[in-house]
């Protein structure tokens, strides 16, 4: 992670990829400028008409009473408070580095990334011990049987996520980022429930669900980082998130001794401990449920911006939502 973070500082600010296509011809550029000028003139005319309507409504309002809220949302520069709120998400892309680091968007993405990868990466290391400690529950008494189960896990990890990538692309493009995050978290919760059910069917089902939500976590993180914070400091912010995730993953050294038992050593079942894997799985599910507050926050912000745009957005026709 340090090898990603340190070089990224020498490349900041990042810039989006630009193609080497032939520059736009002068005639095409003139047409674009002409269209933009006409659109701007039409917008200004509409704003003046709406402003006159608001002033007429204010003149009819009884003296000594508070003004109608419709007139109060007009700011000095002609933009409504709703427009300012809805454009805040877009404006953060142009802020300086420290403003983006302190932004709610970056903090939410980093918390999501750290928590999800802690449980995802830990499961890979814990699997042999968990199967060994709970071999009686999974009916995997023989070492070769447990090794075969791990081979199935490796196969699923290699091929299943590739099949699921088009679906997360569809979700992000058509349904938005908040709903996509809800789907990922619900899948992780179902995976956690599978880990709590001691059977081969739930074990292999958990393998499939785990491989999908783990791959989708990376896809969502990078796509959401660019969508919400832009590409100005994309590399540095990603490096910082990975650095934070590497620190959080060090908690693995604390959690492992608490969860692991002694039955994985093939001791007599009457003399060994099956560990505290149930408690570990419960803690895992609780973390996934708490992360649902992130898309809930985004949904509330989206609804707030939608209501603000329900009132006319004076001075602009741009609509930017947290999608």
C-alpha positions, -999 to 999 in steps of 0.1 A, spaced: 0 0 0 29 23 7 43 16 -27 10 29 -42 6 59 -18 41 74 -21 44 75 -59 9 89 -62 20 121 -44 45 127 -73 17 124 -98 -8 147 -82 -29 163 -94 -43 135 -115 -60 142 -147 -86 121 -166 -75 103 -197 -76 125 -228 -76 110 -263 -54 122 -291 -83 127 -315 -80 155 -341 -91 188 -326 -126 200 -333 -129 219 -366 -135 257 -364 -169 254 -379 -180 228 -354 -167 249 -326 -186 279 -338 -218 258 -339 -213 247 -304 -206 282 -291 -237 294 -310 -259 268 -294 -245 275 -259 -251 312 -264 -287 307 -275 -293 283 -245 -278 309 -221 -300 337 -235 -331 315 -232 -322 306 -196 -317 343 -187 -350 352 -202 -368 325 -182 -351 336 -150 -361 372 -155 -397 361 -161 -397 339 -130 -381 366 -109 -409 391 -119 -435 365 -109 -418 361 -75 -416 399 -70 -453 402 -79 -462 376 -53 -441 394 -27 -459 427 -34 -492 410 -27 -480 396 6 -494 415 37 -470 439 54 -457 428 87 -459 391 78 -431 368 68 -424 365 31 -434 334 12 -406 308 13 -405 309 -25 -390 343 -25 -365 335 2 -348 308 -17 -335 333 -43 -300 342 -35 -281 373 -45 -265 357 -75 -298 343 -89 -293 308 -78 -317 290 -55 -307 273 -22 -318 240 -38 -294 245 -67 -265 253 -43 -272 222 -23 -275 199 -53 -243 213 -69 -222 208 -37 -215 173 -48 -202 186 -82 -182 214 -66 -162 191 -43 -145 178 -74 -129 212 -79 -118 217 -43 -82 214 -31 -67 181 -18 -74 187 19 -110 197 13 -116 164 -5 -99 144 22 -121 160 48 -153 156 27 -181 133 37 -178 115 3 -142 104 9 -148 95 46 -178 74 37 -160 56 9 -129 50 31 -149 36 60 -168 13 36 -136 1 19 -118 -5 52 -146 -25 69 -155 -46 39 -119 -55 30 -111 -63 66 -137 -91 67 -131 -101 31 -93 -105 34 -95 -121 68 -118 -148 56 -92 -160 32 -67 -165 60 -93 -178 85 -109 -204 62 -85 -234 69 -88 -228 107 -126 -223 106 -131 -255 87 -107 -274 110 -123 -261 142 -158 -268 129 -151 -301 111 -178 -319 131 -204 -293 121 -194 -293 84 -188 -331 84 -153 -325 70 -134 -348 94 -106 -358 70 -78 -334 61 -82 -342 24 -119 -333 25 -111 -299 40 -84 -294 14 -109 -302 -14 -133 -276 1 -105 -250 -1 -98 -259 -37 -135 -253 -45 -132 -219 -28 -101 -210 -49 -120 -221 -81 -150 -200 -72 -129 -170 -63 -112 -171 -98 -142 -175 -121 -175 -164 -104 -167 -127 -99 -160 -123 -136 -195 -134 -144 -210 -109 -120 -191 -78 -132 -216 -69 -159 -244 -68 -134 -227 -43 -111 -220 -21 -141 -257 -22 -150 -266 -13 -114 -243 17 -112 -253 30 -146 -291 25 -145 -299 24 -107 -273 46 -92 -246 42 -66 -267 42 -34 -288 12 -46 -257 -6 -58 -241 -2 -24 -273 -16 -8 -271 -47 -30 -235 -53 -21 -242 -49 16 -272 -72 15 -251 -98 -3 -225 -96 24 -251 -100 51 -265 -131 34 -229 -144 32 -225 -138 69 -257 -158 76 -243 -186 55 -212 -187 77 -234 -192 107 -252 -222 93 -230 -253 97 -236 -273 65 -218 -280 33 -246 -264 13 -244 -231 32 -206 -233 30 -204 -235 -8 -233 -210 -12 -213 -186 10 -182 -192 -12 -202 -180 -43 -218 -150 -26 -185 -140 -9 -166 -140 -42 -192 -117 -58 -195 -91 -31 -157 -90 -26 -152 -83 -63 -180 -58 -64 -165 -39 -34 -135 -30 -55 -155 -21 -85 -179 1 -65 -151 18 -46 -131 29 -77 -162 39 -96 -177 59 -67 -144 76 -60 -143 90 -95 -180 98 -96 -181 117 -63 -147 132 -60 -135 134 -97 -101 127 -110 -81 157 -98 -66 138 -68 -80 103 -77 -46 85 -73 -37 101 -40 -71 96 -25 -72 60 -36 -37 55 -21 -48 70 12 -78 47 13 -56 17 7 -32 29 34 -61 32 59 -73 -2 49 -39 -18 55 -39 -3 90 -74 -16 98 -64 -51 85 -38 -53 112 -67 -59 136 -66 -94 121 -38 -101 146 -61 -92 174 -93 -109 162 -77 -142 151 -65 -154 186 -99 -146 199 -118 -167 173 -95 -196 166 -98 -228 185 -76 -260 187 -97 -286 168 -80 -276 135 -49 -294 149 -68 -327 145 -69 -333 183 -95 -355 199 -129 -338 197 -134 -343 234 -102 -324 242 -102 -295 217 -119 -262 214 -141 -253 184 -132 -216 189 -155 -186 188 -164 -185 151 -201 -179 158 -193 -147 177 -170 -136 149 -197 -141 123 -222 -122 145 -198 -93 148 -192 -94 110 -230 -92 102 -233 -63 127 -206 -44 108 -223 -50 75 -257 -38 89 -241 -6 103 -226 1 68 -262 4 55 -263 38 71 -240 50 42 -265 44 13 -293 56 36 -275 89 40 -270 91 3 -307 84 -4 -318 111 21 -294 136 4 -308 126 -30 -344 130 -19 -335 164 -4 -320 176 -36 -350 162 -56 -374 182 -34 -353 213 -39 -354 209 -76 -391 205 -74 -390 243 -68 -377 260 -98 -339 262 -101 -333 298 -111 -303 307 -132 -292 272 -142 -306 241 -159 -279 218 -145 -290 189 -122 -263 170 -103 -274 143 -79 -254 118 -58 -259 88 -80 
